Amino acid sequence: MKTINRTALTIIPKQLYADWISSFENVHEYDGNQATTILIPDKYDEIDYETYLKKIYKEIFEEQLESWISDPDTWPKKRDYKIFKEWFNVICSDMTWDYGDGDIEHEEF
């Protein structure tokens, strides 16, 4: 087992996000168990990760919205940092362990 030189942020949807998803017809039911983990530079830790998060929150917010509804016209018009924090909890893990075998592979989107 090895550590990696990244800090992990886990993005956990709150009720407002679930309510937004539920407002659409023909969308799979949101069960509240989804979370997304992203890796950021390891110079940010549990004390100052929000400095970096404030730089990238909009991209994360839009990726979370698009994962359910791809039409940006249906997304909330106001998507500032305050709204992001109302819709998502963020947990910081400044120690990330790699228990996997082999090299980590990257896939571009």
BATIDREN-934991 format. One record per residue (C-alpha): residue in one letter; x, y, z. Coordinates in pm, whole numbers, plus 50000, padded with zeros to 5 digits. Layout:
BEGIN
   r       u       v       w
   a       X       Y       Z
...
//
This chain:
BEGIN
   r       u       v       w
   m   50000   50000   50000
   k   50123   50349   49912
   t   50009   50705   49961
   i   49963   50931   49660
   n   50061   51295   49634
   r   49708   51429   49615
   t   49444   51554   49853
   a   49101   51398   49802
   l   48778   51596   49821
   t   48455   51401   49843
   i   48151   51588   49713
   i   47833   51469   49886
   p   47496   51592   49758
   k   47256   51749   50005
   q   46875   51755   49999
   l   46852   52056   49764
   y   47036   51859   49496
   a   46810   51557   49549
   d   46503   51782   49530
   w   46626   51932   49202
   i   46676   51585   49051
   s   46336   51471   49173
   s   46168   51767   49005
   f   46221   51608   48661
   e   46009   51341   48502
   n   46173   51039   48341
   v   46484   51064   48560
   h   46604   50765   48757
   e   46521   50800   49123
   y   46801   50953   49325
   d   46869   50736   49628
   g   47102   50975   49808
   n   47398   50737   49816
   q   47605   50895   49541
   a   47924   51084   49608
   t   48208   51203   49389
   t   48572   51211   49492
   i   48819   51436   49317
   l   49193   51467   49362
   i   49355   51807   49400
   p   49718   51914   49450
   d   49859   51790   49780
   k   49975   52137   49883
   y   49613   52189   49993
   d   49509   52009   50308
   e   49218   51995   50551
   i   49295   52352   50660
   d   49316   52530   50324
   y   49150   52302   50067
   e   48870   52556   50032
   t   49117   52796   49867
   y   49144   52553   49576
   l   48778   52449   49589
   k   48672   52810   49534
   k   48873   52806   49208
   i   48707   52491   49072
   y   48363   52470   49238
   k   48178   52590   48927
   e   48320   52308   48715
   i   48235   52053   48987
   f   47885   52198   49028
   e   47818   52177   48654
   e   47957   51823   48632
   q   47723   51717   48913
   l   47425   51876   48739
   e   47518   51729   48401
   s   47551   51381   48548
   w   47171   51385   48587
   i   47038   51641   48339
   s   47252   51728   48036
   d   47053   52035   47928
   p   47215   52342   48089
   d   46894   52541   48034
   t   46733   52333   48310
   w   47014   52394   48561
   p   46975   52651   48837
   k   47059   52994   48699
   k   47248   53099   49011
   r   47548   52873   49069
   d   47778   53070   49295
   y   47994   52929   49575
   k   47728   52991   49839
   i   47473   52788   49641
   f   47731   52515   49579
   k   47783   52481   49956
   e   47405   52471   50008
   w   47375   52184   49759
   f   47688   51982   49854
   n   47893   51883   50156
   v   48266   51858   50095
   i   48492   51631   50298
   c   48869   51666   50273
   s   49109   51373   50303
   d   49465   51496   50304
   m   49603   51141   50328
   t   49506   50927   50028
   w   49611   50563   50022
   d   49636   50353   49707
   y   49536   49993   49777
   g   49504   49905   49410
   d   49740   49695   49203
   g   49917   49843   48903
   d   49947   50196   48781
   i   49668   50450   48807
   e   49526   50514   48461
   h   49388   50847   48345
   e   49101   50890   48103
   e   49037   51224   47938
   f   48679   51353   47903
//
